[in-house]
Amino acid sequence: MPGARVVKNRTEFEGRIYEQLALVQGIDLRAWPADAELRQVGRPRPRIDGVQRVSGRARYTTDVVLPGMLHARILRSPHPHARVVRVDAKRALSLSGVRAVIHRGNAPRHFAEEVRYVGEHVAAVAAESEEVAEDALRLIEVEYEVLPFVVELEDALKDRSRAQRKESYSRGDVRRGFKEADAVVEATYRTATQLHNSLEPHGAVAVWDGDRLTLHESTQAVFDVRTGVAAALGVGLDEVRVICDFMGGGFGSKLGHGHYSEIAAALAKQLGRPVRCVLDRHEENLATGNRSASLQKLRVGARKDGRLIAIEHVAWSGTGTEAGWVAATTGPTNSLYDAPNVRSEQHLVLTNTGPFSAFRAPGYVEGTFALESALDELAEKLGVDPLALRKRNYARTDPQSGKRYSLKRLDACYARGAELIGWPRRKPGGAQGRTSYLRRGLGVATQVWGGGGGPPSYATVHLNADGTAVVRTGLQDIGSGTRTAIAQIAAEELSLDLDHVRLSSGDTDAPYAPASGGSQTTASVGPAVRLAAADARRQLLEAAAGLMEVRASEARLVDGRVIAGRGGKKLPVSEIFQKLENYTVIGKGSRHPNPSDVWLRSFGAHFAEVEVDTRTGSVRVHKIVAVHDIGRVVNPLNAASQVEGGVIQALGYALMEGRVLDRPSGHVMNANLEDYRVPTAKDVPEVVVEFVGEPDRRANNLGGKGLGEPPIIPTAAAIANAIANACGARVRVLPMTPSRVLEALRR
Amino acid sequence: MPIRLDVNGEARSVHAAPRRTLLDVLRYDLGLTGAKKVCDRGDCGACTVLVDGQPIYACLMLAVACEGKRIETIEGSAPELDAIQQAFVAHDAYQCGYCTPGQIMALAGLLRYLAQPSEEQVRIAVAGNLCRCGAYPKIVAAGLAAARARAKAK
């Protein structure tokens, strides 16, 4: 196998392109052809860890209990902006069961002098029980110097120190484009701040063994937590081990280490005992990230024949206190349609609210709502069918780079989706429901996203003496079923049953694997695992051929048996190696770079059927049809679950979810799961899921791309378009609550 | 204070402060971490267990109020559990799985009193159990499949 070498690679992550160097080993395999007879990959398989999930035995970070473990709770700022003048912990420390209090005064590394939002951490207590730690928080006396603040996006826009242009893009000449347009739609769209509310809270359990920290953390990225915590503590990477076995959701909010990780580690070090620091639901809704609220101005112009001639999109996203980056709201505008003249700007707006973080397709969700709503408004104005308008402006090559796509079957998504929803039923002006005040309508919207994954990612496959296999790779399973997909890939290459493949993962002591984010996990790790399995198989066959006295090229591995020669000997692996007693064959694999001559993207189309009660403004979504093009689907059962979940999360975003701030105090008024409404089993419509399924053989050796984020992207726009079709109410503000629908109806 | 509980058919005694919830006693004092703490105020259902056969939110019940009561959790062997658990695995009725023990216990409570529920009744039974991953369509399908499997076995 050729040794390590450094290669160039281009990867898309969370809507942006990154050019990086990566270290790879060996030679890549070609993707399986479309007609390959695969026995594991592409088959619906229940989760390999399903039994643990249904029996309560799955151990999540919050379930980790270690001998002598202490509980930490965090004191948070009641002010949206203040200077911490003094912290007095004397009374807290005198409470029975309290072991330590850390704050600005004694742990300046972990607490800032200036707090910038309600809920920023000010001090932390470690105590023998959670209840005592909670009691102690009330005994900590903090003197604050209260400072001026702004919490609402539209208030902060006026302030130049808070609103900054972060990105701009243009092609062609939009001014000339709009002059040549026969129809122009100009509209402003607004979206609310969405709170992740992963059911497992953010948290960590820290334990030191001498100089080495082991951190159990609920995270989407064990390696990024390791880097962050090592830097925060000023120690080497070898001194921090991060473990995440089962994980209760993250949706983008758990992509790095948090203040809770640092606090748990610092207290555990100081006290010489394990410390658990897990946030409660209120804290989750203040201090662990959110999807930015957005204000978006869009202009879309087209010729009479429906050909898009110009698009202009300016987006302001409220990032709270996060100044480093902003979501790519204008990404879909720049890349979805074949429009010759496009100009866009992305602004970041700082407010005194909790910092935003990635949230499942950050930016693309907000931007697609605006763009795909505007496209329907344009179709209405031109008097053309909205689906026809989209097909009319279909991008055959990537509009930004000019490159061909590795594969694009959005056309098939449109065709199949239209068939499944019954698109020909759609009439301008909608249809009447059971009674005169109920109006029914259909809507469509399109999704574009990355998710091709890329290097670096590594795996080893260890073959045991009885023919079973262990796959070792650091990846964590956010809950999407990645571990099962990875096991299927290894089982395919090793020709083993799925229950003979185990995974050792979620641990930084294993080979590097990337974050479970950016829809990249399976497409990044899977190809490395396939190569590792192929390497292990090759070594096994070489050794077996020697023992069987045949040439290695004549030996094949089928169902744990080595078959040598044409119709030759068939011997179980365990028998061939009987004399060896013990051995480990170790196969290695790394993720190779993406092709540089083509563009990797995933596509999809959602169709919605809704019923609007024109008396109350309430919207009932009856059906969502979701058709996605991600190349080869490794596990259609898990994949369908992921699409259903994305659609349902988007349904919440479209109709009910939104953080409510109290402007005078800066407090979040609905920081709980009663007032912040997420969909329940009673809210969900019929969701029909299909995949185009044609392998994208240029993408990687699996022929598949990622699916985590695509299904949340187009749903809100599809619902908005269906509402407009049903009753003529164009709602340009999310969530589309009954009062907003009524308001739009009256316009 | 001392509290005697019947947990999954075993007599258990714990010493807990009067303010300790049943959920904290199960998780911290008895090591039964299947029931999850998500909201700790009765909004989400992740801590659902059966108390005297009824599904309840363990975070809203004080442990002292359970003195002498029969408590069944996901770790136990309630007669409904097997069919529901198998159906959840077969239907992929979860994603992250954090809400799963609560969903299953809510359905166990339903099937104990209603052997052949309608789809709407299954939906109502889990309407108090949030799933942020959005596994609802398959949770409902699994609930119905479990009911059918049990009816067939009888």
Interface residues (C-beta under 8 A of the other chain):
Chain A: P46 R47 G50 V51 R53 V54 S55 G56 R57 A58 R59 Y60 T62 D63 V65 S129 E130 E131 H196 N197 S198 L199 E200 P201 F246 M247 G248 G249 F251 D280 R281 I478 G479 S480 G481 L637 N638 A640 S641 Q642 E644 G645 G646 V647 I648 Q649 N672 L673 E674 V678 P679 T680 A681 K682 V684 E686 V687
Chain B: A17 R19 R20 D24 R27 Y28 G31 L32 T33 G34 A35 K36 K37 V38 C39 D40 R41 D43 C44 A46 T73 I74 E75 I84 Q85 F88 V89 A90 D92 Y94 Q95 C96 G97 Y98 C99 T100 P101 I104 R123 I124 V126 A127 G128 N129 L130 C131 R132 C133 G134 A135 Y136 P137 K138 I139 V140
